[in-house]
Amino acid sequence: MARNSVRSKKSDITKIQGPTVTITVGPSKSPFHIHKSLICTSSLFFQKAMSGPWKESKEQTLELPEDDPQAFALYSHWLYFGKIPVIDEGNNNYKEYYDLVSSYVLGDKLLDVKFQNSAIDAIVEKCSAPDPHDGRCYYPCASVVSYAYISTTESATVRKLFVDMYTDTAEAGWLMRELPKEFLYSVVEGLMKKRTAQTKKIKASEYYVNPSAN
């Protein structure tokens, strides 16, 4: 049985060496201290902000007053551990989807395609994993879909992922008036196309953000 390797490249050690940058997030100015080499390697946004003739570059600080500290905490954890900590031991399946959509949106702002794609991986993993309490698989509800549409642009791959989820698996009870009209149109269009197409298994990689698009 295959397992994750415990080895990695020697060059990886440099990601958590050297100076750190201080990032304050949200109106509360919640502080985060992250190794500069780590965050600049992953985020083109930080790479540019910390390398130019800007105040942020000189002081090694950056303010993100409009962003959510909780979403940034997920990003910070992912940078160091490669995982997004969103699994709730309670029974709140939809909160996890909110956190993952927030991660995707933050990744878009920070120009971190790998983080966005990790959020896509996690969404697909979430909808495929039976809930430990009742054994059911839960999909994004209307409010999560609406949140995704409010927070992203038309080209966002997370929108296409949600459309395909509904096209392939939705039941009549999933139909809610609060679902975005653009989303419903895309779902209907997908159902029409599906009449003559063979259903295929959803693969996370099909919804990855193209690095060249940034």
N, CA, C and O of each residue as an XYZ file, in Angstrom:
856
protein
N       0.842     -1.194      0.000
C       0.000      0.000      0.000
C       0.885      1.254      0.000
O       1.826      1.368      0.785
N       0.560      2.188     -0.898
C       1.364      3.404     -0.994
C       1.148      4.276      0.236
O       0.059      4.298      0.807
N       2.183      4.986      0.634
C       2.059      5.903      1.765
C       2.860      7.160      1.461
O       3.723      7.158      0.583
N       2.575      8.219      2.180
C       3.290      9.468      1.975
C       4.742      9.327      2.414
O       5.031      8.753      3.464
N       5.643      9.851      1.609
C       7.061      9.768      1.933
C       7.402     10.707      3.088
O       6.836     11.794      3.202
N       8.326     10.281      3.936
C       8.767     11.138      5.039
C      10.014     11.921      4.639
O      10.570     12.670      5.442
N      10.450     11.743      3.390
C      11.619     12.464      2.900
C      11.199     13.619      2.000
O      10.115     13.601      1.417
N      12.061     14.617      1.894
C      11.820     15.725      0.978
C      13.158     16.288      0.519
O      14.211     15.834      0.967
N      13.122     17.268     -0.368
C      14.345     17.862     -0.887
C      15.087     18.656      0.195
O      14.465     19.277      1.057
N      16.408     18.626      0.139
C      17.200     19.379      1.108
C      16.909     20.873      1.027
O      16.981     21.585      2.029
N      16.581     21.339     -0.172
C      16.328     22.773     -0.355
C      15.091     23.240      0.403
O      14.925     24.437      0.636
N      14.207     22.295      0.794
C      12.993     22.672      1.510
C      13.302     23.303      2.868
O      12.499     24.081      3.385
N      14.451     22.977      3.443
C      14.772     23.479      4.781
C      14.931     24.999      4.799
O      14.739     25.640      5.832
N      15.284     25.564      3.647
C      15.483     27.017      3.586
C      14.165     27.779      3.691
O      14.168     28.979      3.964
N      13.039     27.095      3.477
C      11.742     27.762      3.535
C      11.395     28.239      4.935
O      10.618     29.181      5.097
N      11.968     27.594      5.953
C      11.672     28.009      7.329
C      12.933     28.487      8.035
O      13.117     28.279      9.235
N      13.791     29.130      7.261
C      14.969     29.780      7.810
C      14.954     31.245      7.400
O      14.213     31.633      6.497
N      15.753     32.042      8.049
C      15.855     33.441      7.690
C      14.795     34.293      8.367
O      14.123     33.834      9.291
N      14.641     35.536      7.913
C      13.745     36.490      8.572
C      12.268     36.149      8.383
O      11.891     35.420      7.466
N      11.455     36.690      9.265
C      10.004     36.542      9.149
C       9.390     37.894      8.792
O       9.992     38.945      9.008
N       8.198     37.843      8.249
C       7.446     39.065      7.969
C       6.237     39.082      8.898
O       5.713     38.033      9.272
N       5.803     40.280      9.265
C       4.642     40.433     10.131
C       3.462     40.893      9.289
O       3.538     41.910      8.600
N       2.370     40.138      9.350
C       1.171     40.453      8.589
C       0.031     40.665      9.568
O      -0.274     39.782     10.370
N      -0.602     41.834      9.510
C      -1.755     42.100     10.372
C      -3.014     41.993      9.518
O      -3.102     42.574      8.436
N      -3.981     41.241     10.025
C      -5.159     40.916      9.221
C      -6.449     41.351      9.904
O      -6.628     41.162     11.107
N      -7.344     41.938      9.110
C      -8.659     42.332      9.602
C      -8.654     43.621     10.398
O      -7.588     44.152     10.711
N      -9.837     44.136     10.732
C      -9.941     45.365     11.534
C      -9.259     45.244     12.892
O      -8.787     46.234     13.451
N      -9.212     44.015     13.420
C      -8.589     43.796     14.730
C      -7.067     43.752     14.647
O      -6.384     43.700     15.670
N      -6.532     43.773     13.408
C      -5.089     43.710     13.160
C      -4.438     42.488     13.831
O      -3.405     42.594     14.491
N      -5.071     41.343     13.642
C      -4.526     40.096     14.189
C      -3.156     39.834     13.554
O      -3.044     39.812     12.329
N      -2.117     39.634     14.369
C      -0.764     39.489     13.824
C      -0.413     38.041     13.445
O      -0.769     37.090     14.142
N       0.285     37.915     12.336
C       0.831     36.626     11.911
C       2.306     36.841     11.571
O       2.666     37.814     10.909
N       3.141     35.930     12.028
C       4.580     36.021     11.769
C       4.991     34.781     10.962
O       4.984     33.659     11.468
N       5.344     35.016      9.705
C       5.622     33.915      8.780
C       6.986     34.121      8.127
O       7.367     35.246      7.805
N       7.710     33.030      7.938
C       9.017     33.138      7.283
C       8.861     33.733      5.880
O       8.041     33.281      5.080
N       9.660     34.743      5.614
C       9.569     35.466      4.354
C       9.794     34.539      3.161
O       9.057     34.612      2.178
N      10.796     33.677      3.236
C      11.099     32.803      2.107
C       9.941     31.859      1.821
O       9.697     31.513      0.665
N       9.230     31.439      2.855
C       8.121     30.507      2.687
C       6.944     31.166      1.991
O       6.423     30.635      1.010
N       6.523     32.314      2.488
C       5.327     32.948      1.945
C       5.588     33.587      0.581
O       4.695     33.624     -0.265
N       6.805     34.089      0.363
C       7.127     34.711     -0.925
C       7.301     33.670     -2.021
O       7.060     33.954     -3.195
N       7.716     32.471     -1.646
C       7.832     31.393     -2.625
C       6.455     30.933     -3.083
O       6.273     30.547     -4.238
N       5.491     30.976     -2.177
C       4.156     30.463     -2.484
C       3.235     31.523     -3.084
O       2.430     31.220     -3.965
N       3.350     32.759     -2.614
C       2.427     33.822     -3.022
C       3.121     34.883     -3.868
O       4.069     35.527     -3.418
N       2.644     35.059     -5.092
C       3.193     36.093     -5.966
C       2.874     37.477     -5.408
O       3.648     38.416     -5.595
N       1.745     37.605     -4.726
C       1.353     38.868     -4.106
C       2.405     39.304     -3.089
O       2.859     40.448     -3.115
N       2.793     38.398     -2.197
C       3.792     38.725     -1.182
C       5.183     38.862     -1.798
O       5.995     39.666     -1.340
N       5.444     38.088     -2.816
C       6.742     38.187     -3.484
C       6.966     39.590     -4.023
O       8.055     40.150     -3.893
N       5.928     40.154     -4.628
C       6.028     41.508     -5.183
C       6.051     42.565     -4.074
O       6.815     43.528     -4.137
N       5.204     42.372     -3.062
C       5.105     43.361     -1.987
C       6.378     43.448     -1.170
O       6.722     44.522     -0.675
N       7.082     42.339     -1.021
C       8.261     42.297     -0.171
C       9.587     42.450     -0.913
O      10.656     42.341     -0.313
N       9.514     42.702     -2.206
C      10.760     42.824     -2.958
C      10.922     44.180     -3.643
O      11.996     44.489     -4.160
N       9.872     44.984     -3.650
C       9.951     46.273     -4.315
C      10.373     47.396     -3.373
O      10.637     47.157     -2.195
N      10.436     48.623     -3.895
C      10.855     49.780     -3.081
C       9.692     50.344     -2.269
O       9.450     51.551     -2.264
N       8.981     49.456     -1.587
C       7.817     49.883     -0.846
C       8.108     49.933      0.658
O       9.092     49.376      1.145
N       7.227     50.610      1.359
C       7.338     50.671      2.816
C       7.267     49.268      3.409
O       8.013     48.941      4.332
N       6.358     48.430      2.872
C       6.182     47.066      3.374
C       7.468     46.260      3.248
O       7.821     45.484      4.137
N       8.162     46.456      2.132
C       9.397     45.713      1.897
C      10.487     46.139      2.872
O      11.242     45.304      3.370
N      10.569     47.423      3.141
C      11.608     47.934      4.030
C      11.351     47.533      5.482
O      12.280     47.195      6.216
N      10.084     47.573      5.886
C       9.752     47.282      7.286
C       9.395     45.821      7.520
O       9.216     45.393      8.660
N       9.293     45.053      6.426
C       8.928     43.630      6.503
C       7.588     43.437      7.224
O       7.415     42.516      8.022
N       6.659     44.325      6.918
C       5.312     44.231      7.480
C       4.295     44.485      6.369
O       4.590     45.156      5.380
N       3.111     43.943      6.549
C       2.057     44.150      5.555
C       0.709     44.106      6.264
O       0.480     43.256      7.124
N      -0.182     45.030      5.897
C      -1.508     45.070      6.501
C      -2.547     44.593      5.490
O      -2.539     44.996      4.327
N      -3.441     43.726      5.962
C      -4.561     43.238      5.146
C      -5.848     43.524      5.927
O      -6.473     42.597      6.442
N      -6.247     44.789      6.019
C      -7.373     45.189      6.879
C      -8.729     44.652      6.450
O      -9.641     44.556      7.270
N      -8.877     44.298      5.165
C     -10.175     43.858      4.667
C     -10.345     42.344      4.679
O     -11.402     41.835      4.306
N      -9.324     41.631      5.101
C      -9.385     40.170      5.052
C      -9.750     39.570      6.407
O      -9.661     40.224      7.447
N     -10.162     38.311      6.360
C     -10.626     37.599      7.548
C      -9.454     36.892      8.234
O      -8.798     36.055      7.614
N      -9.179     37.214      9.498
C      -8.079     36.563     10.216
C      -8.199     35.043     10.242
O      -7.189     34.341     10.184
N      -9.431     34.530     10.329
C      -9.611     33.079     10.381
C      -9.170     32.436      9.064
O      -8.524     31.389      9.066
N      -9.521     33.066      7.945
C      -9.109     32.528      6.642
C      -7.593     32.589      6.503
O      -6.974     31.679      5.950
N      -7.001     33.665      7.009
C      -5.549     33.780      6.910
C      -4.862     32.771      7.820
O      -3.772     32.293      7.507
N      -5.495     32.444      8.948
C      -4.941     31.423      9.846
C      -4.888     30.070      9.131
O      -3.936     29.309      9.303
N      -5.907     29.780      8.335
C      -5.915     28.540      7.551
C      -4.765     28.550      6.553
O      -4.091     27.540      6.347
N      -4.556     29.713      5.939
C      -3.471     29.844      4.961
C      -2.114     29.669      5.626
O      -1.240     28.978      5.101
N      -1.944     30.296      6.778
C      -0.676     30.198      7.502
C      -0.371     28.744      7.860
O       0.760     28.285      7.702
N      -1.374     28.031      8.337
C      -1.195     26.622      8.693
C      -0.831     25.807      7.454
O       0.055     24.955      7.500
N      -1.517     26.074      6.356
C      -1.256     25.346      5.110
C       0.177     25.584      4.618
O       0.823     24.661      4.120
N       0.668     26.802      4.754
C       2.028     27.108      4.308
C       3.055     26.208      4.997
O       4.005     25.745      4.366
N       2.857     25.966      6.285
C       3.833     25.191      7.057
C       3.588     23.679      7.024
O       4.531     22.890      7.091
N       2.324     23.285      6.920
C       2.018     21.855      7.052
C       1.403     21.213      5.806
O       1.268     19.991      5.737
N       1.031     22.036      4.827
C       0.469     21.480      3.598
C      -0.950     20.967      3.733
O      -1.428     20.253      2.852
N      -1.643     21.316      4.825
C      -3.016     20.886      5.043
C      -3.861     22.080      5.495
O      -3.356     23.006      6.129
N      -5.157     22.046      5.158
C      -6.073     23.106      5.569
C      -6.909     22.579      6.732
O      -7.721     21.675      6.533
N      -6.734     23.115      7.935
C      -7.426     22.586      9.128
C      -8.880     23.035      9.227
O      -9.181     24.019      9.903
N      -9.782     22.321      8.557
C     -11.189     22.726      8.534
C     -12.139     21.635      9.039
O     -13.340     21.879      9.154
N     -11.629     20.444      9.342
C     -12.508     19.365      9.777
C     -13.064     19.684     11.161
O     -12.314     19.888     12.115
N     -14.383     19.725     11.252
C     -15.063     20.045     12.511
C     -15.489     18.742     13.179
O     -16.164     17.916     12.565
N     -15.099     18.564     14.425
C     -15.449     17.343     15.145
C     -16.928     17.325     15.527
O     -17.451     16.297     15.956
N     -17.594     18.460     15.371
C     -19.023     18.512     15.646
C     -19.794     18.003     14.437
O     -19.342     17.098     13.736
N     -20.953     18.588     14.203
C     -21.782     18.133     13.087
C     -22.147     19.309     12.193
O     -23.292     19.445     11.763
N     -21.156     20.162     11.919
C     -21.390     21.350     11.101
C     -20.700     21.190      9.752
O     -19.618     21.733      9.527
N     -21.340     20.437      8.857
C     -20.743     20.154      7.562
C     -20.595     21.393      6.692
O     -19.636     21.513      5.930
N     -21.546     22.312      6.806
C     -21.532     23.450      5.906
C     -20.494     24.501      6.289
O     -20.006     25.234      5.429
N     -20.156     24.579      7.580
C     -19.121     25.521      8.015
C     -17.795     25.177      7.346
O     -17.019     26.067      6.998
N     -17.542     23.895      7.168
C     -16.302     23.480      6.512
C     -16.264     23.995      5.075
O     -15.221     24.446      4.602
N     -17.392     23.929      4.388
C     -17.442     24.440      3.019
C     -17.201     25.954      2.984
O     -16.518     26.456      2.091
N     -17.761     26.673      3.952
C     -17.523     28.121      4.025
C     -16.022     28.398      4.162
O     -15.476     29.263      3.476
N     -15.375     27.668      5.040
C     -13.943     27.861      5.266
C     -13.138     27.557      4.008
O     -12.164     28.247      3.710
N     -13.541     26.531      3.274
C     -12.798     26.147      2.072
C     -13.008     27.148      0.938
O     -12.083     27.435      0.179
N     -14.228     27.678      0.825
C     -14.466     28.724     -0.175
C     -13.681     29.982      0.199
O     -13.112     30.642     -0.670
N     -13.651     30.313      1.498
C     -12.864     31.462      1.965
C     -11.387     31.273      1.632
O     -10.699     32.225      1.264
N     -10.910     30.046      1.762
C      -9.514     29.748      1.433
C      -9.260     29.967     -0.054
O      -8.245     30.549     -0.437
N     -10.180     29.500     -0.885
C     -10.047     29.684     -2.335
C     -10.004     31.169     -2.689
O      -9.179     31.605     -3.492
N     -10.908     31.938     -2.077
C     -10.991     33.383     -2.353
C      -9.714     34.092     -1.904
O      -9.190     34.941     -2.625
N      -9.213     33.749     -0.720
C      -7.981     34.363     -0.227
C      -6.808     33.998     -1.135
O      -5.960     34.840     -1.432
N      -6.766     32.753     -1.568
C      -5.704     32.325     -2.478
C      -5.704     33.127     -3.766
O      -4.647     33.413     -4.328
N      -6.899     33.491     -4.235
C      -7.016     34.299     -5.446
C      -6.420     35.685     -5.217
O      -5.695     36.199     -6.070
N      -6.720     36.286     -4.079
C      -6.197     37.620     -3.771
C      -4.676     37.593     -3.612
O      -3.980     38.499     -4.071
N      -4.172     36.549     -2.959
C      -2.739     36.460     -2.687
C      -1.955     35.882     -3.858
O      -0.739     35.707     -3.774
N      -2.653     35.586     -4.949
C      -2.012     35.011     -6.144
C      -1.241     33.749     -5.780
O      -0.094     33.557     -6.185
N      -1.900     32.899     -5.009
C      -1.299     31.629     -4.606
C      -2.142     30.491     -5.184
O      -3.086     30.011     -4.557
N      -1.779     30.081     -6.381
C      -2.525     29.058     -7.108
C      -2.510     27.715     -6.375
O      -3.512     27.000     -6.369
N      -1.383     27.374     -5.763
C      -1.292     26.090     -5.064
C      -2.281     26.027     -3.899
O      -2.875     24.981     -3.637
N      -2.452     27.144     -3.208
C      -3.396     27.180     -2.096
C      -4.830     27.049     -2.611
O      -5.646     26.342     -2.019
N      -5.133     27.733     -3.714
C      -6.453     27.604     -4.313
C      -6.738     26.156     -4.709
O      -7.828     25.636     -4.474
N      -5.745     25.525     -5.307
C      -5.936     24.143     -5.754
C      -6.050     23.182     -4.575
O      -6.729     22.159     -4.665
N      -5.384     23.512     -3.471
C      -5.528     22.697     -2.264
C      -6.957     22.826     -1.722
O      -7.523     21.857     -1.217
N      -7.533     24.025     -1.831
C      -8.918     24.226     -1.399
C      -9.869     23.407     -2.273
O     -10.834     22.828     -1.773
N      -9.594     23.360     -3.576
C     -10.404     22.546     -4.491
C     -10.288     21.069     -4.121
O     -11.291     20.357     -4.069
N      -9.059     20.613     -3.866
C      -8.848     19.220     -3.438
C      -9.681     18.905     -2.199
O     -10.325     17.859     -2.115
N      -9.657     19.837     -1.232
C     -10.345     19.620      0.032
C     -11.863     19.601     -0.146
O     -12.553     18.835      0.526
N     -12.388     20.436     -1.043
C     -13.830     20.454     -1.301
C     -14.280     19.120     -1.894
O     -15.291     18.555     -1.478
N     -13.514     18.620     -2.876
C     -13.852     17.340     -3.498
C     -13.728     16.206     -2.481
O     -14.547     15.288     -2.459
N     -12.707     16.281     -1.649
C     -12.520     15.263     -0.602
C     -13.681     15.303      0.387
O     -14.170     14.259      0.820
N     -14.120     16.506      0.743
C     -15.211     16.677      1.699
C     -16.509     16.053      1.184
O     -17.177     15.319      1.912
N     -16.863     16.342     -0.066
C     -18.141     15.840     -0.582
C     -18.114     14.340     -0.837
O     -19.161     13.717     -1.009
N     -16.917     13.759     -0.862
C     -16.774     12.322     -1.115
C     -16.675     11.506      0.173
O     -16.728     10.277      0.137
N     -16.531     12.188      1.305
C     -16.319     11.492      2.580
C     -17.621     11.406      3.377
O     -18.204     12.439      3.706
N     -18.089     10.194      3.693
C     -19.313     10.041      4.486
C     -19.149     10.675      5.872
O     -18.099     10.544      6.501
N     -20.186     11.354      6.336
C     -20.160     11.964      7.659
C     -20.097     10.865      8.725
O     -20.849      9.893      8.645
N     -19.218     11.003      9.714
C     -19.082      9.959     10.734
C     -20.320      9.793     11.616
O     -20.480      8.762     12.270
N     -21.198     10.802     11.637
C     -22.377     10.733     12.494
C     -23.534      9.977     11.851
O     -24.224      9.207     12.519
N     -23.746     10.195     10.558
C     -24.908      9.555      9.915
C     -24.559      8.799      8.628
O     -25.438      8.200      8.008
N     -23.277      8.824      8.221
C     -22.867      8.074      7.048
C     -23.248      8.705      5.724
O     -23.005      8.116      4.670
N     -23.839      9.891      5.752
C     -24.246     10.571      4.518
C     -23.121     11.445      3.982
O     -22.240     11.868      4.731
N     -23.157     11.715      2.670
C     -22.222     12.656      2.056
C     -22.942     13.992      1.906
O     -24.056     14.047      1.385
N     -22.312     15.051      2.359
C     -22.927     16.374      2.304
C     -22.271     17.228      1.219
O     -21.054     17.217      1.037
N     -23.125     17.969      0.506
C     -22.656     18.840     -0.561
C     -22.917     20.299     -0.173
O     -23.674     20.558      0.763
N     -22.307     21.247     -0.872
C     -22.500     22.663     -0.538
C     -23.980     23.058     -0.587
O     -24.676     22.758     -1.557
N     -24.447     23.723      0.451
C     -25.842     24.163      0.498
C     -25.992     25.487     -0.266
O     -25.012     26.040     -0.765
N     -27.223     25.981     -0.347
C     -27.510     27.195     -1.122
C     -26.709     28.399     -0.628
O     -26.201     29.187     -1.427
N     -26.601     28.536      0.698
C     -25.886     29.699      1.226
C     -24.391     29.636      0.903
O     -23.759     30.670      0.689
N     -23.823     28.425      0.867
C     -22.405     28.278      0.509
C     -22.205     28.626     -0.966
O     -21.260     29.329     -1.324
N     -23.100     28.127     -1.815
C     -23.009     28.432     -3.245
C     -23.133     29.940     -3.469
O     -22.381     30.522     -4.252
N     -24.083     30.566     -2.779
C     -24.271     32.021     -2.914
C     -23.020     32.771     -2.469
O     -22.604     33.735     -3.112
N     -22.428     32.327     -1.373
C     -21.203     32.944     -0.867
C     -20.088     32.848     -1.908
O     -19.340     33.804     -2.115
N     -19.982     31.697     -2.557
C     -18.950     31.508     -3.585
C     -19.167     32.454     -4.756
O     -18.211     33.015     -5.291
N     -20.409     32.631     -5.151
C     -20.705     33.497     -6.300
C     -20.522     34.969     -5.957
O     -20.089     35.753     -6.801
N     -20.846     35.346     -4.731
C     -20.653     36.743     -4.316
C     -19.166     37.086     -4.228
O     -18.765     38.220     -4.489
N     -18.358     36.096     -3.860
C     -16.951     36.338     -3.546
C     -15.991     36.095     -4.716
O     -14.797     36.368     -4.593
N     -16.487     35.592     -5.835
C     -15.605     35.263     -6.959
C     -16.116     35.868     -8.256
O     -17.235     36.375     -8.327
N     -15.277     35.806     -9.276
C     -15.666     36.288    -10.596
C     -16.183     35.130    -11.442
O     -16.118     33.971    -11.033
N     -16.687     35.450    -12.605
C     -17.314     34.455    -13.482
C     -16.374     33.315    -13.854
O     -16.820     32.184    -14.047
N     -15.084     33.599    -13.956
C     -14.123     32.584    -14.396
C     -13.640     31.662    -13.274
O     -12.860     30.745    -13.531
N     -14.083     31.884    -12.048
C     -13.605     31.099    -10.905
C     -13.936     29.615    -11.083
O     -15.079     29.248    -11.357
N     -12.928     28.787    -10.924
C     -13.126     27.351    -11.116
C     -13.998     26.729    -10.029
O     -14.614     25.687    -10.257
N     -14.060     27.350     -8.853
C     -14.903     26.809     -7.789
C     -16.379     26.896     -8.183
O     -17.185     26.072     -7.752
N     -16.731     27.878     -8.991
C     -18.099     27.980     -9.492
C     -18.419     26.777    -10.379
O     -19.469     26.150    -10.236
N     -17.522     26.471    -11.276
C     -17.730     25.336    -12.184
C     -17.820     24.025    -11.396
O     -18.610     23.144    -11.734
N     -17.012     23.906    -10.354
C     -17.044     22.706     -9.522
C     -18.420     22.541     -8.878
O     -18.985     21.448     -8.900
N     -18.965     23.619     -8.305
C     -20.276     23.539     -7.657
C     -21.379     23.234     -8.671
O     -22.313     22.488     -8.377
N     -21.264     23.811     -9.858
C     -22.248     23.532    -10.917
C     -22.226     22.043    -11.267
O     -23.278     21.412    -11.373
N     -21.039     21.491    -11.445
C     -20.925     20.073    -11.797
C     -21.412     19.166    -10.669
O     -21.994     18.112    -10.927
N     -21.177     19.573     -9.422
C     -21.682     18.796     -8.288
C     -23.204     18.705     -8.341
O     -23.770     17.626     -8.167
N     -23.861     19.831     -8.579
C     -25.315     19.852     -8.622
C     -25.839     19.121     -9.858
O     -26.845     18.415     -9.790
N     -25.161     19.294    -10.971
C     -25.589     18.634    -12.205
C     -25.542     17.114    -12.065
O     -26.419     16.411    -12.568
N     -24.529     16.619    -11.390
C     -24.308     15.174    -11.289
C     -25.031     14.507    -10.121
O     -25.372     13.327    -10.203
N     -25.271     15.252     -9.021
C     -25.758     14.580     -7.808
C     -26.990     15.198     -7.163
O     -27.571     14.577     -6.273
N     -27.414     16.386     -7.566
C     -28.479     17.102     -6.856
C     -29.821     16.376     -6.893
O     -30.170     15.714     -7.871
N     -30.564     16.524     -5.788
C     -31.928     16.029     -5.698
C     -32.871     17.230     -5.731
O     -32.436     18.372     -5.584
N     -34.154     16.967     -5.922
C     -35.124     18.057     -6.046
C     -35.129     18.965     -4.820
O     -35.343     20.172     -4.934
N     -34.892     18.378     -3.649
C     -34.908     19.156     -2.416
C     -33.785     20.165     -2.308
O     -33.817     21.038     -1.441
N     -32.778     20.056     -3.191
C     -31.657     20.997     -3.157
C     -32.019     22.343     -3.775
O     -31.312     23.331     -3.573
N     -33.117     22.386     -4.527
C     -33.479     23.600     -5.249
C     -34.017     24.647     -4.283
O     -35.035     24.429     -3.625
N     -33.333     25.781     -4.198
C     -33.720     26.867     -3.303
C     -33.798     28.182     -4.083
O     -33.007     28.410     -4.998
N     -34.739     29.033     -3.724
C     -34.900     30.305     -4.411
C     -33.699     31.232     -4.225
O     -33.426     32.084     -5.071
N     -32.988     31.058     -3.117
C     -31.843     31.948     -2.855
C     -30.599     31.584     -3.654
O     -29.602     32.304     -3.600
N     -30.639     30.481     -4.391
C     -29.488     30.141     -5.242
C     -29.323     31.203     -6.330
O     -30.318     31.664     -6.888
N     -28.091     31.597     -6.639
C     -27.856     32.631     -7.659
C     -28.416     32.223     -9.023
O     -28.324     31.060     -9.416
N     -28.992     33.179     -9.735
C     -29.567     32.896    -11.054
C     -28.511     32.376    -12.024
O     -28.782     31.484    -12.828
N     -27.301     32.944    -11.942
C     -26.223     32.489    -12.826
C     -25.911     31.016    -12.588
O     -25.651     30.259    -13.523
N     -25.945     30.631    -11.319
C     -25.672     29.245    -10.953
C     -26.765     28.329    -11.488
O     -26.471     27.290    -12.078
N     -28.022     28.707    -11.285
C     -29.134     27.881    -11.744
C     -29.120     27.734    -13.258
O     -29.391     26.656    -13.787
N     -28.805     28.818    -13.950
C     -28.719     28.743    -15.417
C     -27.647     27.739    -15.833
O     -27.865     26.930    -16.735
N     -26.497     27.794    -15.180
C     -25.393     26.888    -15.516
C     -25.748     25.435    -15.209
O     -25.356     24.528    -15.944
N     -26.494     25.216    -14.116
C     -26.907     23.856    -13.758
C     -27.876     23.296    -14.806
O     -27.745     22.151    -15.238
N     -28.850     24.124    -15.206
C     -29.803     23.689    -16.232
C     -29.077     23.386    -17.540
O     -29.343     22.380    -18.197
N     -28.166     24.267    -17.899
C     -27.382     24.043    -19.114
C     -26.605     22.733    -19.015
O     -26.530     21.971    -19.980
N     -26.025     22.476    -17.834
C     -25.264     21.244    -17.632
C     -26.141     20.010    -17.735
O     -25.723     18.991    -18.286
N     -27.361     20.096    -17.206
C     -28.288     18.967    -17.280
C     -28.692     18.671    -18.722
O     -28.845     17.512    -19.107
N     -28.861     19.719    -19.508
C     -29.203     19.537    -20.923
C     -28.077     18.830    -21.668
O     -28.317     17.934    -22.477
N     -26.845     19.246    -21.383
C     -25.693     18.633    -22.035
C     -25.510     17.186    -21.574
O     -25.025     16.335    -22.319
N     -25.907     16.935    -20.340
C     -25.711     15.616    -19.757
C     -26.600     14.553    -20.403
O     -26.309     13.360    -20.310
N     -27.664     14.974    -21.047
C     -28.585     14.029    -21.662
C     -27.879     13.105    -22.656
O     -28.210     11.927    -22.783
N     -26.907     13.671    -23.347
C     -26.220     12.882    -24.373
C     -24.782     12.538    -23.999
O     -24.070     11.889    -24.766
N     -24.362     12.978    -22.815
C     -22.975     12.718    -22.399
C     -22.955     11.691    -21.280
O     -23.890     11.612    -20.483
N     -21.908     10.921    -21.223
C     -21.755      9.919    -20.175
C     -21.240     10.583    -18.900
O     -20.295     11.370    -18.935
N     -21.869     10.256    -17.784
C     -21.450     10.839    -16.501
C     -20.025     10.426    -16.172
O     -19.672      9.252    -16.290
N     -19.215     11.375    -15.765
C     -17.837     11.083    -15.402
C     -17.587     11.462    -13.951
O     -18.255     12.338    -13.401
N     -16.636     10.804    -13.350
C     -16.291     11.059    -11.958
C     -15.585     12.403    -11.833
O     -14.721     12.733    -12.645
N     -15.952     13.173    -10.819
C     -15.326     14.480    -10.602
C     -13.882     14.308    -10.160
O     -13.594     13.537     -9.244
N     -12.979     15.024    -10.809
C     -11.570     15.023    -10.443
C     -11.161     16.433    -10.041
O     -11.416     17.384    -10.779
N     -10.542     16.575     -8.900
C     -10.156     17.899     -8.397
C      -9.268     18.641     -9.385
O      -9.390     19.858     -9.528
N      -8.378     17.931    -10.068
C      -7.412     18.569    -10.966
C      -8.077     19.315    -12.120
O      -7.466     20.205    -12.712
N      -9.318     18.963    -12.445
C     -10.018     19.628    -13.536
C     -10.454     21.046    -13.154
O     -10.855     21.835    -14.009
N     -10.370     21.350    -11.874
C     -10.808     22.672    -11.406
C      -9.650     23.488    -10.842
O      -9.862     24.520    -10.206
N      -8.417     23.018    -11.080
C      -7.256     23.753    -10.610
C      -7.154     25.097    -11.337
O      -7.574     25.234    -12.486
N      -6.600     26.059    -10.657
C      -6.361     27.372    -11.251
C      -5.100     27.278    -12.106
O      -4.085     26.725    -11.685
N      -5.185     27.822    -13.300
C      -4.041     27.798    -14.212
C      -3.045     28.871    -13.798
O      -3.395     30.051    -13.803
N      -1.810     28.506    -13.437
C      -0.814     29.508    -12.992
C      -0.612     30.635    -13.994
O      -0.338     31.769    -13.600
N      -0.743     30.339    -15.291
C      -0.485     31.349    -16.318
C      -1.601     32.380    -16.411
O      -1.476     33.392    -17.100
N      -2.720     32.098    -15.687
C      -3.852     33.018    -15.741
C      -3.648     34.220    -14.832
O      -4.341     35.228    -14.969
N      -2.682     34.119    -13.885
C      -2.420     35.215    -12.945
C      -1.391     36.193    -13.505
O      -1.051     37.176    -12.846
